[in-house]
Amino acid sequence: MELPKFLLADNTDHPEAIFIVHTEYPRFIINLENDEVEWMEEFSKQDEEDLMEEAESLIEAATAFYDREVSRYDQ
């Protein structure tokens, strides 16, 4: 099965939260309610340094995905 790069998710235990799941490396979940990011990978010290450079653009892409999806519901 081929997964999309981003998925929208919600959970009734967290009714105010909207989650974006990034399914490619480095996998993560961002809670758009509070911008908390949970990484689903183990990183070495070197990987962490490289990740910090890439993380901002990945989170911006996740937010853009959410904005695009929401705009499609409003049509």
MIMARDREN-840068 format. One record per residue (C-alpha): residue number from 1; residue in one letter; x, y, z. Coordinates in pm, 1 decimal. Each point is the difference from the previous one (the first is absolute). Layout:
REM residues N
@k=NUM | r=a | xx=X | yy=Y | zz=Z
...
END
This chain:
REM residues 75
@k=1 | r=m | xx=0.0 | yy=0.0 | zz=0.0
@k=2 | r=e | xx=126.8 | yy=344.3 | zz=-86.4
@k=3 | r=l | xx=-74.4 | yy=258.0 | zz=267.5
@k=4 | r=p | xx=-31.9 | yy=372.0 | zz=-62.8
@k=5 | r=k | xx=277.9 | yy=215.3 | zz=142.4
@k=6 | r=f | xx=-239.0 | yy=163.1 | zz=250.4
@k=7 | r=l | xx=-315.4 | yy=-121.3 | zz=173.5
@k=8 | r=l | xx=-256.9 | yy=193.3 | zz=206.3
@k=9 | r=a | xx=-94.9 | yy=-163.2 | zz=327.9
@k=10 | r=d | xx=-219.1 | yy=69.2 | zz=298.1
@k=11 | r=n | xx=-91.7 | yy=-177.4 | zz=321.4
@k=12 | r=t | xx=-302.5 | yy=34.5 | zz=226.2
@k=13 | r=d | xx=226.9 | yy=-10.1 | zz=306.9
@k=14 | r=h | xx=149.7 | yy=328.2 | zz=-126.9
@k=15 | r=p | xx=-302.1 | yy=183.2 | zz=-144.9
@k=16 | r=e | xx=181.2 | yy=330.9 | zz=-58.9
@k=17 | r=a | xx=304.8 | yy=-153.5 | zz=-166.5
@k=18 | r=i | xx=59.5 | yy=-49.5 | zz=-370.0
@k=19 | r=f | xx=292.9 | yy=-222.7 | zz=-85.7
@k=20 | r=i | xx=203.9 | yy=-16.2 | zz=-318.8
@k=21 | r=v | xx=192.3 | yy=-324.1 | zz=-51.4
@k=22 | r=h | xx=311.5 | yy=11.1 | zz=-220.3
@k=23 | r=t | xx=39.9 | yy=-352.4 | zz=-135.4
@k=24 | r=e | xx=345.0 | yy=29.3 | zz=-160.1
@k=25 | r=y | xx=340.2 | yy=16.6 | zz=167.2
@k=26 | r=p | xx=30.1 | yy=166.5 | zz=239.1
@k=27 | r=r | xx=-346.7 | yy=-102.7 | zz=115.4
@k=28 | r=f | xx=-175.6 | yy=227.4 | zz=246.8
@k=29 | r=i | xx=-336.3 | yy=113.8 | zz=130.3
@k=30 | r=i | xx=-71.7 | yy=366.6 | zz=61.8
@k=31 | r=n | xx=-285.7 | yy=119.2 | zz=217.1
@k=32 | r=l | xx=-120.1 | yy=321.6 | zz=-163.3
@k=33 | r=e | xx=-177.7 | yy=103.8 | zz=320.3
@k=34 | r=n | xx=330.9 | yy=66.3 | zz=177.2
@k=35 | r=d | xx=263.5 | yy=-67.7 | zz=-271.2
@k=36 | r=e | xx=143.4 | yy=-290.4 | zz=201.1
@k=37 | r=v | xx=198.0 | yy=-243.2 | zz=-216.9
@k=38 | r=e | xx=48.5 | yy=-367.3 | zz=79.3
@k=39 | r=w | xx=276.7 | yy=-164.6 | zz=-203.1
@k=40 | r=m | xx=-58.1 | yy=-365.7 | zz=-81.2
@k=41 | r=e | xx=365.4 | yy=-73.0 | zz=-72.9
@k=42 | r=e | xx=313.5 | yy=-55.7 | zz=206.8
@k=43 | r=f | xx=272.4 | yy=252.3 | zz=-83.6
@k=44 | r=s | xx=371.9 | yy=4.0 | zz=59.0
@k=45 | r=k | xx=164.3 | yy=324.8 | zz=114.3
@k=46 | r=q | xx=109.5 | yy=71.7 | zz=-358.5
@k=47 | r=d | xx=-348.7 | yy=-76.7 | zz=-131.9
@k=48 | r=e | xx=-152.2 | yy=241.6 | zz=253.4
@k=49 | r=e | xx=219.8 | yy=283.6 | zz=-125.6
@k=50 | r=d | xx=-96.1 | yy=-71.2 | zz=-361.5
@k=51 | r=l | xx=-365.1 | yy=-35.9 | zz=97.9
@k=52 | r=m | xx=-15.2 | yy=345.1 | zz=158.1
@k=53 | r=e | xx=88.2 | yy=148.1 | zz=-338.1
@k=54 | r=e | xx=-275.8 | yy=-195.1 | zz=-173.5
@k=55 | r=a | xx=-265.5 | yy=7.9 | zz=274.5
@k=56 | r=e | xx=-116.7 | yy=354.3 | zz=-64.2
@k=57 | r=s | xx=-74.3 | yy=-65.6 | zz=-367.0
@k=58 | r=l | xx=-172.8 | yy=-330.4 | zz=81.0
@k=59 | r=i | xx=-226.0 | yy=168.8 | zz=254.9
@k=60 | r=e | xx=-77.6 | yy=281.5 | zz=-245.2
@k=61 | r=a | xx=-90.6 | yy=-263.2 | zz=-260.8
@k=62 | r=a | xx=-228.1 | yy=-175.6 | zz=251.1
@k=63 | r=t | xx=-175.4 | yy=328.7 | zz=77.6
@k=64 | r=a | xx=-39.2 | yy=77.6 | zz=-371.3
@k=65 | r=f | xx=-149.6 | yy=-347.5 | zz=-49.1
@k=66 | r=y | xx=-253.2 | yy=69.6 | zz=276.4
@k=67 | r=d | xx=-92.3 | yy=339.6 | zz=-147.2
@k=68 | r=r | xx=-48.9 | yy=-158.3 | zz=-342.5
@k=69 | r=e | xx=-217.3 | yy=-279.1 | zz=139.1
@k=70 | r=v | xx=-217.7 | yy=239.7 | zz=200.5
@k=71 | r=s | xx=-47.3 | yy=227.5 | zz=-302.0
@k=72 | r=r | xx=-130.9 | yy=-299.7 | zz=-195.1
@k=73 | r=y | xx=-266.5 | yy=-63.5 | zz=266.7
@k=74 | r=d | xx=-116.1 | yy=360.4 | zz=-26.2
@k=75 | r=q | xx=-70.0 | yy=-25.3 | zz=-374.7
END
